[in-house]
Amino acid sequence: MHEALPVATVRTQVTVPLRLPDGYATTARVFTFDGLVDGREHLAFGLGDWAGALDRHAAGGAAPLVRPHSECLTGDVFGSQRCDCGPQLREAVERIAGAGGFLLYLRQEGRGIGLYPKLDAYALQDAGLDTYEANVALGHDEDERDYRAAAQMLAVLGVGALALLSNNPEKADQLDRLGVTVTEVVPTAVYLSPANADYLAAKASRAATRSVDQPSLN
């Protein structure tokens, strides 16, 4: 049985021309919302022929491509090399613009713990803990993100099913429990650098452990 969520509404929508740091340019329809369960200022970016993608799916075609992307100020804006968030965001914008779909920009810094605690966690990582151990040492869960607001946003936008652009199986699990059909999981590239090697290794290890404990996404 799926979790019942309150109905959110579109607060406003506006067309925004985008130009990314490497010069890639596109146009997005940016949506804001009222009634999201966590009260945060999440955004949805309609990219490419997003309306056509919804129409094609309604007519029996493929589901629109969607990435729920958690905010990362250090990586998305300032190009921090300690994570792979910025490159994943850059890839997602172009791929979704090409296919037609939505980027959900979710205000869940530091896997939900916030910006200052994320930087505190960096200090613990410098002392030898991995990214998940550091969150726990600060009194948080390893990952405090939830996707209830994302499911509300998708419902308002008319996205009942999607192709999920993500390497994180937890997103698929949560969306499925919230009544969103994930027709396929589309992986992003792996952006490895000397600065984020330990971070990516920790993520891969956690995903492998989790796949043993929970072998199915359904």
Secondary structure, 3 states (H helix, E strand, C coil): CCCCCCCCEEEEEEEEEEECCCCCEEEEEEEEEECCCCCCCCEEEEECCHHHHHHHHHCCCCCCEEEEEECCHHHHHCCCCCCCHHHHHHHHHHHHHHHCEEEEEECCCCCCCCHHHHHHHHHHHHCCCCHHHHHHHCCCCCCCCCCHHHHHHHHHHCCCEEEEECCCHHHHHHHHHCCCEEEEEECCCCCCCCCCHHHHHHHHHHHHHHHHHCCCCC
